[in-house]
Amino acid sequence: GSVDAAISEDHARDVMPAFKERDAARQRQKDEDLAPYIRAALDRKKRMQALRDDEIPLVESFGRKQRFDVGIARADTMSDRGGAINVPLQDPHAPKTAR
């Protein structure tokens, strides 16, 4: 209870600032050490010429490419992205249109 909270507060007050300071110093040193390699890699990188607005391709989302009615429980109307949550390809609450 309150003892754990007091220990957490003491830890946050006494230890965490030293960790944050050490991590910031370590990151600065890492950035400094890597800078010449990053600079050299960026110098070797071939840059693409900037595109004009009319050269930028229009990319349609996957869901908009599909042309079928969406049913809440039908697996073929969902995008299975490999996660635990299926994402409808179209708005399941949109009014149905006649085919």
N, C-alpha and C positions, 0 to 999 in steps of 0.2 A: 503494500500500500504506500503509505507516505514515506517510509524508509527508502523504497525503490525510487520514488520520485525525487527524493533528496539526493540520492546517489547519482541519478541521471542529471540533475541540475548541476551538481558539483563537477561531474565529468564534462558536461557541456561548457561550464565556465572555466575549468582549469586545464583540461586536456585538449579539447577541440581547437582552440586558437593555435596551439603549437602545431597540431596536425595540419591545419589550413595553411599556416605560414611555411611549414616544411614542404607541403605539396606545391605551393605557389613558387617557391624557390626551385624546386625540382623541375617544374614545368618550364620555368624561364631558362634553366640550364639546358634542358632537352631541346627547347626551341633554338637556342644559340648553337648547340652542337649540330643540329640537323640543318640549319639554315643554308650552309654551302651546298649540301646535297640536294635540297629542295630547289634552290636557285638553279643549280646545274640541270636538274631534271626539267624544270620549266623552260630553261633556255633551249633544250633539245626538242621540246614539244613543238610540233608543227601546228600552227594556228590556222583555223578555218576562216576564210574571208566571211565577214558579216553578211547575212542574208538580208535582202530587201523584204519588206512585208509581203509582197506578192510571191516571193519564193518560199515562204514558210508553209509547209504542207498542213492541211487541215486534218486533224486526227479525230475521228469519231470514237466515242467511248464504246467499249464492248457491249454494254447494256443497250445502247441505242441501235446497235447493228442487228439485234435479235428482233424478229417480227412475229411474236405469238402472244397469246393471252397469258397473263400471269395468274397462277393459282397458288394460294398460300401453301398448300401441302404437297404440291407436285414438285418432285425433285428436278424435273427437266426445265423448270422455270427459274431455277436458282443458279447462282454462280458459286461453285464450290472452289473457294480459293485456298483450300487446305486447312482452314481454321475450323473452330468449333461453331462459328456462326455463319449460316448461309445468308447471302445477300441477294435480295430479289433483283432480277435483271430489269424489271420495270416496276412502276408504282402499282402495288397490288390494290390500292384504293382508288385508282383513277377510273373514271367511267369507261365501261367496255364499249368498243366501237364495233360496228357491223363489218363483217369481212366481205 
